[in-house]
Amino acid sequence: MSRIVILGAGIAGHTAARHLNKLLGKQHEIFVVSPNAKWNWIPSNIWVGVGQMKEEQVTFDLAEIYRKTRVSFHQARAISINPDGNADNNNPFVTVEYTHPDKAGMTVNIFYDYLVNATGPKLNFGATEGLGPEHGHTVSVCTASHAREANEKLQVLIQAMRSGRNCTIVIGTGHGMCTCQGAAFEYIYNVDHVLREAGVRDKARIIWISNEYELGDFGMGGVHIKRGGYITNGKTFAESLMVERGIEWITRAHVKKVEAGRIHYETLDGTFHEQEFDFSMLIPPFAGVGLKAYDKSGADITSQLFAPNGFMKVDADYTQRPYSEWSAKDWPRTYQTPAYRNIFAVGIAFATPHLISKPMQSANGTPINPTAPRTGMPSAAMAMAVAKSISDMVNGADKPTHTASMAEMGAACVASTGANFFKGTAATMTVFPVVPDYEKYPDFGRDIDLTFGEIGLAGHWMKHLLHQTFIYQAKMKPGWSFIPD
Ligand SMILES: Cc1cc2nc3c(=O)[nH]c(=O)nc-3n(C[C@H](O)[C@H](O)[C@H](O)COP(=O)(O)OP(=O)(O)OC[C@H]3O[C@@H](n4cnc5c(N)ncnc54)[C@H](O)[C@@H]3O)c2cc1C
């Protein structure tokens, strides 16, 4: 009998749990530890943030779903890992603190044979003074409740515009080292759409602000795409979308501080600027969730398992090299930690070997560059690969049997506006692979036949379909495993 403990029930953790539940025999145990009672289909938070969907449409109760399976759900937050046990016991364990109201604050040690770290990101609003909905002046769409609050503020603003007020809206990234530009890009596009629907678009100045060197970088070092039979770059694609909608942009920006109604930022040329706003949604930088690790004697070995940014080290090549020497081969394939064969990290929780976009610093030494994106599709793909590897290892394999390198997989990004079936539109971009491979694809780093962008209603339908399909799959309804992750 083996016990597999999965930390986190987001896109990666829940995918791993579903597949392990299907793959493993009944004698094995699967534990999921996650602090929130609900699962959230995060990509649709964008629609909650503009009032086109309700919070309940993008979330569901995890305990109810796991009750139908062999998964034992612990509504708790993992605090630390003892990969070699402690002075009393050689068995590895994870220490968790319950968040479920019935046991809130209680800590227990959960022993494991295999551990999957899928704890996602810490939304690090604290990295920028005044950032975020809890202690700052900006809204967020990173969680369903943040998105609901964002919409409440947006609706107040729309009312003010209806009564004749002119407003400035600023959307983008809230720090020089953010990722997730795609989510902010989709949100700005949706805000523009709802203002048009409300008949107040002429009252709003909408501004994009980001740490990208050029629009369309998206943390992927930019992209060349095939569109309508010709090849163009992501910059032209993204800029034309902004120009068509009358959206202004500020790039190469590190937001240093946010005050009520005022953003202070530095740009790559080393100059400092201010931008006033009435409504602002800025994505925070991400960090690891702060798990600690201890050896048998209780000594802190966190730095052995985790990179300085708190993400877990896996089978990547973390050797520091100049940008010109980065290779697709640096990226992890199995997500197994080098130090412990029974610990894996998937989704946002693993430490990337380096950025994908070129690292840059302002004249004042401030890093201003997007960090590598880890979107839902790759997160699910690596979780599935790890679930299969663990299943094989439980049954005798001596090492991971499945791989899912971001340098060998594609991803799709659909920025869709409006939740109405006939009125929306979408900018759809697919890239293959996510991490460019210049040895295999010397011209553009990517397979240009599989890397394309389109704008139109079809993409909008695709996004709707993805919303319905992934929630159906995540709820483990009949036939869920036939739906590709
Ligand atoms: C607004 C927005 C829109 C997006 N849109 C898209 C899109 O259109 N397409 C796309 O592909 N991707 C999109 N993404 C990215 C996508 O949401 C992420 O790639 C994906 O959620 C990563 O999955 P994950 O499981 O690693 O992290 P998460 O989904 O964040 O899950 C992490 C889980 O770990 C739990 N956790 C946290 N701390 C602990 C702890 N200490 N112990 C145990 N559990 C813990 C959390 O509660 C959560 O359940 C979007 C992201 C955002 C923010």
The ligand as an ORCA input file, in Angstrom:
! r2SCAN-3c Opt
* xyz 0 1
  C      -6.880     35.786    -13.990
  C      -6.152     34.624    -14.591
  C      -6.551     34.159    -15.833
  C      -5.874     33.079    -16.402
  N      -6.277     32.644    -17.627
  C      -5.678     31.574    -18.169
  C      -6.102     31.075    -19.442
  O      -6.994     31.622    -20.089
  N      -5.508     29.958    -19.917
  C      -4.522     29.328    -19.218
  O      -4.030     28.307    -19.690
  N      -4.091     29.775    -18.023
  C      -4.636     30.887    -17.499
  N      -4.205     31.348    -16.282
  C      -3.129     30.616    -15.591
  C      -3.682     29.425    -14.820
  O      -4.712     29.845    -13.970
  C      -2.537     28.785    -14.032
  O      -1.605     28.292    -14.958
  C      -2.984     27.606    -13.197
  O      -3.988     27.995    -12.284
  C      -1.797     27.017    -12.467
  O      -2.223     25.872    -11.795
  P      -1.596     25.454    -10.393
  O      -2.345     24.252     -9.981
  O      -0.142     25.421    -10.493
  O      -1.936     26.674     -9.417
  P      -3.354     27.079     -8.840
  O      -4.421     26.790     -9.818
  O      -3.203     28.475     -8.336
  O      -3.560     26.100     -7.602
  C      -2.757     26.130     -6.451
  C      -3.499     25.403     -5.345
  O      -2.650     25.269     -4.222
  C      -3.350     25.647     -3.058
  N      -2.376     26.049     -2.029
  C      -1.777     27.242     -1.852
  N      -0.956     27.193     -0.793
  C      -1.027     25.933     -0.293
  C      -0.413     25.274      0.792
  N       0.462     25.886      1.597
  N      -0.730     23.979      1.013
  C      -1.612     23.327      0.210
  N      -2.225     23.921     -0.825
  C      -1.925     25.199     -1.087
  C      -4.254     26.759     -3.543
  O      -5.299     27.005     -2.638
  C      -4.734     26.134     -4.854
  O      -5.752     25.201     -4.634
  C      -4.811     32.457    -15.714
  C      -4.417     32.937    -14.470
  C      -5.054     34.030    -13.921
  C      -4.607     34.551    -12.575
*
